[in-house]
């Protein structure tokens, strides 16, 4: 019973934030253009501040990041190949195929990873999630570009993609925080106080904006793709990812970080990238909506199981 309550208390705030977004959308309380500008602020300022603050405050002295990063990068790469082969034979439409492959391997690690780790661990972390973000988010982007480049109708400029990865505010904030942490050390309180204030805004506001994106129209045309896409994103990928990590002996905070990495819904950026590169952006939007709506149920299940067996 205690494990059920823990899982519920962890997932419930995430669900509430998204439902607030749905309510704002239904009541037309905010202007869509303004919301788009807020979303830009979230991903360019508030989330980078949250990553920076968590890394600066984390105690990494007892953590060997080498095996942790190697497993995460290796597993993401392996799953990318497995799902590419699977969808190559399963989905005949190339525009849908590229979206489904991206959906299977590219999670919303930043948006869900930070709040999920903080809620499960009570805010006491060693920075594993934040360092993983700095490595895995660029890898997600690279693999998404590769598959969309192969199957999409439009071709992207590789130099522009590389520039976008290198100048990603979340990646830059991670690297800058690590540089400061291992050179200068802790920053004065008067500098960290405004950073902490902006960091506190990041996750709730980002999840509210995600709720605003829910759009379930045209679902009937994609029944088969939606079922397989949601199953692979929210159930099969985390089962494989976490199963391998458990067999290798990863436990506690590391397993929580892997849970956030593998069991989160598809990345919000997947929809915009599908639009840009001529993939089936309508399917991408439907997958984003259904994954985001159903992830609370699957996260509850995974948290409950991991907690029951004392793995986290």
C-alpha positions as CSV (number, residue, x, y, z in Angstrom):
1,X,0.0,0.0,0.0
2,X,2.8,2.4,0.9
3,X,4.5,1.7,-2.5
4,X,1.2,2.4,-4.3
5,X,0.8,5.7,-2.4
6,X,4.4,6.7,-3.3
7,X,3.9,6.0,-7.0
8,X,0.6,8.0,-6.9
9,X,2.2,11.0,-5.1
10,X,5.0,11.1,-7.6
11,X,2.9,11.0,-10.7
12,X,-0.1,13.1,-9.5
13,X,1.6,16.5,-9.7
14,X,2.7,15.9,-13.3
15,X,-0.9,15.0,-14.2
16,X,-2.4,18.1,-12.5
17,X,0.0,20.5,-14.3
18,X,-1.0,19.0,-17.7
19,X,-4.7,19.1,-16.8
20,X,-4.3,22.8,-15.9
21,X,-3.0,23.3,-19.5
22,X,-6.0,21.4,-20.9
23,X,-8.3,23.7,-18.8
24,X,-6.6,26.9,-20.1
25,X,-7.0,25.6,-23.7
26,X,-10.7,24.7,-23.2
27,X,-11.6,28.1,-21.6
28,X,-9.4,30.0,-24.1
29,X,-7.9,31.8,-21.1
30,X,-4.6,32.7,-22.9
31,X,-3.7,33.8,-26.4
32,X,-2.0,31.0,-28.5
33,X,0.7,33.4,-29.7
34,X,1.5,34.4,-26.1
35,X,1.7,30.8,-25.1
36,X,4.2,30.1,-27.9
37,X,6.4,32.9,-26.6
38,X,6.1,31.5,-23.0
39,X,7.2,28.1,-24.4
40,X,10.3,29.7,-25.9
41,X,11.2,31.3,-22.6
42,X,10.7,27.9,-20.8
43,X,13.2,26.1,-23.1
44,X,15.7,28.9,-23.5
45,X,15.8,30.3,-20.0
46,X,13.8,28.5,-17.2
47,X,14.8,24.8,-18.0
48,X,18.4,25.7,-18.6
49,X,18.4,27.5,-15.2
50,X,16.9,24.4,-13.6
51,X,19.6,22.2,-15.1
52,X,22.3,24.6,-14.0
53,X,21.0,24.9,-10.5
54,X,20.7,21.1,-10.0
55,X,24.3,20.4,-11.3
56,X,25.8,23.2,-9.1
57,X,24.0,21.8,-6.0
58,X,24.7,18.2,-6.7
59,X,27.3,16.1,-4.9
60,X,29.0,14.1,-7.6
61,X,31.9,12.9,-5.6
62,X,30.8,9.3,-5.3
63,X,29.4,8.9,-8.8
64,X,31.3,7.3,-11.7
65,X,29.5,8.6,-14.7
66,X,31.5,6.6,-17.3
67,X,29.5,3.3,-17.1
68,X,26.2,5.3,-16.6
69,X,26.7,7.3,-19.7
70,X,28.0,4.3,-21.7
71,X,25.0,2.2,-20.9
72,X,22.5,5.0,-21.7
73,X,24.2,5.9,-25.0
74,X,24.6,2.3,-26.0
75,X,21.1,1.3,-25.2
76,X,19.6,4.3,-27.1
77,X,21.7,3.4,-30.1
78,X,20.7,-0.3,-30.0
79,X,17.0,0.6,-29.7
80,X,17.3,3.0,-32.6
81,X,18.6,0.2,-34.8
82,X,16.0,-2.3,-33.5
83,X,13.0,0.0,-34.1
84,X,14.3,1.2,-37.5
85,X,14.4,-2.5,-38.6
86,X,11.0,-3.2,-37.1
87,X,9.2,-0.2,-38.7
88,X,11.0,-0.7,-42.0
89,X,8.9,-3.9,-42.4
90,X,5.9,-2.9,-40.4
91,X,5.0,0.5,-41.8
92,X,5.0,0.9,-45.6
93,X,4.4,4.7,-45.6
94,X,7.9,6.3,-45.3
95,X,6.5,9.6,-43.9
96,X,4.8,7.7,-41.1
97,X,7.8,5.4,-40.7
98,X,10.2,8.2,-39.8
99,X,7.8,9.6,-37.2
100,X,7.3,6.2,-35.6
101,X,11.0,5.5,-35.3
102,X,11.6,8.9,-33.8
103,X,8.8,8.4,-31.4
104,X,10.1,5.1,-30.2
105,X,13.6,6.3,-29.2
106,X,13.2,10.1,-28.5
107,X,11.7,10.8,-25.1
108,X,10.9,14.1,-23.5
109,X,13.8,13.6,-21.1
110,X,14.3,17.2,-20.2
111,X,10.6,18.0,-19.4
112,X,9.9,14.9,-17.4
113,X,13.3,13.8,-16.3
114,X,14.1,16.7,-14.0
115,X,10.7,16.8,-12.1
116,X,10.4,13.0,-11.9
117,X,13.9,12.6,-10.5
118,X,13.4,15.4,-8.0
119,X,10.0,14.0,-6.8
120,X,11.1,10.4,-6.4
121,X,14.4,11.3,-4.7
122,X,13.0,14.2,-2.6
123,X,15.2,16.8,-4.3
124,X,18.4,15.1,-3.1
125,X,20.4,14.1,-6.2
126,X,24.0,13.7,-7.3
127,X,23.4,15.3,-10.8
128,X,23.1,12.0,-12.7
129,X,20.0,13.1,-14.6
130,X,21.4,16.5,-15.5
131,X,24.7,15.0,-16.9
132,X,22.7,12.4,-18.8
133,X,20.7,15.2,-20.4
134,X,23.9,16.9,-21.7
135,X,24.9,13.6,-23.5
136,X,21.6,11.9,-24.4
137,X,19.6,14.9,-25.7
138,X,22.1,15.6,-28.5
139,X,22.1,11.9,-29.3
140,X,18.3,12.0,-29.6
141,X,18.6,14.9,-31.9
142,X,21.2,13.3,-34.1
143,X,19.2,10.0,-34.5
144,X,16.0,11.9,-35.2
145,X,17.7,13.9,-37.9
146,X,19.2,10.8,-39.5
147,X,15.8,9.0,-39.8
148,X,13.9,12.1,-41.0
149,X,16.7,12.8,-43.5
150,X,16.3,9.3,-44.9
151,X,12.5,9.1,-45.0
152,X,11.3,12.7,-44.9
153,X,10.3,14.6,-48.1
154,X,12.7,17.5,-47.3
155,X,16.4,17.4,-46.6
156,X,18.0,19.4,-43.8
157,X,21.3,21.2,-43.8
158,X,23.7,19.1,-41.7
159,X,25.7,22.2,-40.6
160,X,22.5,23.9,-39.4
161,X,21.6,20.8,-37.4
162,X,25.0,20.6,-35.9
163,X,24.9,24.3,-35.0
164,X,21.4,23.8,-33.4
165,X,22.8,20.9,-31.2
166,X,25.9,22.8,-30.1
167,X,23.9,26.0,-29.3
168,X,21.0,24.2,-27.5
169,X,20.5,26.2,-24.3
170,X,20.0,23.0,-22.2
171,X,23.2,21.4,-23.4
172,X,25.1,24.7,-23.0
173,X,23.8,25.2,-19.4
174,X,24.8,21.6,-18.5
175,X,28.3,22.0,-19.9
176,X,28.8,25.5,-18.3
177,X,27.6,24.2,-14.9
178,X,30.0,21.3,-15.0
179,X,32.9,23.6,-16.0
180,X,32.1,26.0,-13.1
181,X,31.6,23.1,-10.6
182,X,34.9,21.5,-11.3
183,X,36.9,24.8,-11.6
184,X,35.5,27.6,-9.4
185,X,33.3,25.5,-7.2
186,X,30.1,26.7,-5.4
187,X,28.8,30.1,-6.4
188,X,27.8,32.8,-3.8
189,X,24.2,32.6,-2.5
190,X,23.2,36.0,-3.9
191,X,24.0,34.6,-7.4
192,X,22.3,31.3,-7.0
193,X,19.1,32.7,-5.4
194,X,17.7,34.2,-8.7
195,X,18.8,31.0,-10.5
196,X,16.8,28.9,-8.0
197,X,13.8,31.1,-8.4
198,X,13.7,30.7,-12.1
199,X,14.5,27.0,-11.8
200,X,11.4,26.5,-9.7
201,X,9.2,27.8,-12.4
202,X,10.5,25.6,-15.2
203,X,8.9,22.2,-14.7
204,X,5.3,23.2,-13.7
205,X,5.1,25.8,-16.4
206,X,6.5,23.5,-19.1
207,X,4.0,20.8,-18.2
208,X,1.1,23.3,-18.3
209,X,2.2,24.3,-21.8
210,X,2.4,20.6,-22.7
211,X,-1.3,20.1,-21.6
212,X,-2.2,23.0,-24.0
213,X,-0.8,20.9,-26.9
214,X,-3.3,18.0,-26.4
215,X,-5.2,17.6,-29.6
216,X,-7.0,14.2,-30.3
217,X,-8.6,15.1,-33.6
218,X,-8.0,12.7,-36.6
219,X,-7.2,9.8,-34.3
220,X,-9.4,7.4,-36.2
221,X,-7.1,7.6,-39.3
222,X,-4.1,6.5,-37.3
223,X,-5.5,3.8,-35.0
224,X,-2.8,1.2,-35.9
225,X,0.1,3.6,-35.7
226,X,-1.1,5.2,-32.5
227,X,-1.5,1.9,-30.7
228,X,2.0,0.7,-31.8
229,X,3.6,4.1,-31.2
230,X,2.2,4.4,-27.7
231,X,3.0,0.8,-26.8
232,X,6.6,1.1,-28.0
233,X,7.3,4.5,-26.4
234,X,5.7,4.0,-23.0
235,X,5.9,0.3,-22.4
236,X,8.4,-1.7,-24.5
237,X,11.2,0.9,-24.6
238,X,11.3,1.4,-20.8
239,X,10.9,-2.4,-20.2
240,X,14.0,-3.1,-22.4
241,X,16.0,-0.1,-21.0
242,X,15.3,-0.7,-17.4
243,X,15.5,-4.5,-17.7
244,X,19.0,-4.2,-19.0
245,X,20.0,-1.7,-16.4
246,X,18.7,-3.9,-13.6
247,X,20.6,-6.9,-14.9
248,X,23.8,-4.8,-15.0
249,X,23.3,-3.9,-11.3
250,X,22.2,-0.2,-11.6
251,X,20.0,0.9,-8.7
252,X,18.7,3.9,-6.9
253,X,19.2,7.4,-8.4
254,X,20.7,5.9,-11.6
255,X,17.7,3.7,-12.2
256,X,15.4,6.8,-11.5
257,X,17.4,8.7,-14.2
258,X,17.0,5.8,-16.6
259,X,13.3,5.6,-15.9
260,X,12.9,9.3,-16.7
261,X,15.0,8.8,-19.9
262,X,13.1,5.8,-21.2
263,X,9.6,6.1,-19.9
264,X,8.8,9.7,-20.6
265,X,6.5,10.6,-23.6
266,X,7.9,11.5,-26.9
267,X,9.8,14.8,-27.1
268,X,7.7,18.0,-27.9
269,X,10.3,18.9,-30.5
270,X,9.5,15.8,-32.5
271,X,6.3,17.4,-33.9
272,X,8.1,20.6,-35.1
273,X,10.9,18.5,-36.6
274,X,8.4,16.3,-38.5
275,X,6.8,19.4,-39.9
276,X,10.2,20.9,-40.9
277,X,11.4,17.8,-42.7
278,X,8.3,16.7,-44.6
279,X,7.3,13.7,-42.4
280,X,3.7,13.0,-41.3
281,X,3.4,15.9,-38.8
282,X,-0.3,15.1,-38.1
283,X,0.7,11.6,-36.9
284,X,3.6,13.2,-34.9
285,X,1.1,15.6,-33.2
286,X,-1.3,12.7,-32.4
287,X,1.5,10.6,-30.9
288,X,2.6,13.6,-28.8
289,X,-0.9,14.0,-27.4
290,X,-1.6,10.4,-26.6
291,X,1.9,9.7,-25.2
292,X,1.6,12.8,-22.9
293,X,-1.9,11.9,-21.8
294,X,-1.2,8.2,-21.0
295,X,2.3,8.5,-19.6
296,X,1.0,9.2,-16.1
297,X,-0.5,5.6,-16.0
298,X,2.6,3.9,-17.3
299,X,4.9,5.9,-15.1
300,X,2.8,5.0,-12.1
301,X,3.1,1.3,-13.0
302,X,6.9,1.5,-13.4
303,X,7.5,3.5,-10.2
304,X,5.3,1.1,-8.2
305,X,7.1,-2.0,-9.5
306,X,10.6,-0.5,-9.0
307,X,9.7,0.7,-5.5
308,X,8.1,-2.7,-4.6
309,X,11.2,-4.6,-5.4
310,X,13.4,-1.9,-3.6
311,X,15.2,-1.0,-6.8
312,X,14.8,2.7,-6.3
